[in-house]
């Protein structure tokens, strides 16, 4: 298993978390998503290393900004 952590800015509530989760789970190979508006942390678990640029683009699609942590 591969785990990649991101720092997400702009999230303030559970709805924000849900928006990020919905976009990231669309990506191929993503097995698990842990996202927290309180900490701004997004952890993506996958069998193989995830495409970092694709995750950042998915978070952007949800309306937030992400960088690798």
C-alpha positions as CSV (number, residue, x, y, z in Angstrom):
1,X,0.0,0.0,0.0
2,X,1.1,3.5,-0.8
3,X,0.1,6.5,1.3
4,X,0.4,10.1,0.1
5,X,-0.4,13.1,2.3
6,X,-1.5,16.6,1.2
7,X,-2.2,19.9,2.9
8,X,-5.5,21.4,1.7
9,X,-6.4,25.0,2.2
10,X,-9.9,26.5,2.2
11,X,-11.9,23.7,3.9
12,X,-14.0,24.8,6.8
13,X,-16.6,22.1,7.4
14,X,-17.9,18.6,6.8
15,X,-19.4,19.6,3.4
16,X,-15.9,20.7,2.3
17,X,-14.5,17.3,3.3
18,X,-17.3,15.6,1.3
19,X,-16.6,17.7,-1.8
20,X,-12.9,16.8,-1.7
21,X,-13.6,13.1,-1.0
22,X,-16.1,12.9,-3.9
23,X,-13.6,14.3,-6.4
24,X,-10.5,12.3,-5.2
25,X,-12.4,9.0,-5.1
26,X,-13.0,9.4,-8.9
27,X,-9.3,8.8,-9.5
28,X,-8.2,5.4,-10.6
29,X,-6.3,3.4,-8.0
30,X,-7.5,5.3,-5.0
31,X,-8.4,2.8,-2.2
32,X,-8.9,5.1,0.8
33,X,-9.3,8.8,1.6
34,X,-8.9,10.4,5.0
35,X,-9.7,14.2,4.9
36,X,-10.1,16.6,7.8
37,X,-11.2,20.2,7.5
38,X,-10.0,20.9,11.0
39,X,-6.4,20.0,10.2
40,X,-6.5,20.6,6.4
41,X,-5.0,17.1,6.0
42,X,-5.8,14.8,3.1
43,X,-4.3,11.3,3.1
44,X,-4.8,9.1,0.0
45,X,-4.2,5.4,0.2
46,X,-3.6,3.3,-2.9
47,X,-2.1,0.0,-4.0
48,X,0.4,1.8,-6.2
49,X,1.8,5.4,-5.9
50,X,-1.0,7.8,-6.7
51,X,-0.6,10.5,-9.4
52,X,0.1,13.6,-7.2
53,X,-0.9,16.0,-10.0
54,X,-4.2,14.2,-10.5
55,X,-5.0,14.5,-6.8
56,X,-4.1,18.2,-6.7
57,X,-6.3,18.7,-9.8
58,X,-9.2,16.8,-8.2
59,X,-8.9,19.0,-5.0
60,X,-8.9,22.1,-7.3
61,X,-12.0,20.8,-9.0
62,X,-13.7,20.6,-5.6
63,X,-12.8,24.3,-5.1
64,X,-9.8,24.0,-2.8
65,X,-6.0,24.1,-3.1
66,X,-3.7,21.2,-2.2
67,X,0.1,20.7,-1.9
68,X,2.0,17.6,-1.0
69,X,2.8,17.6,2.7
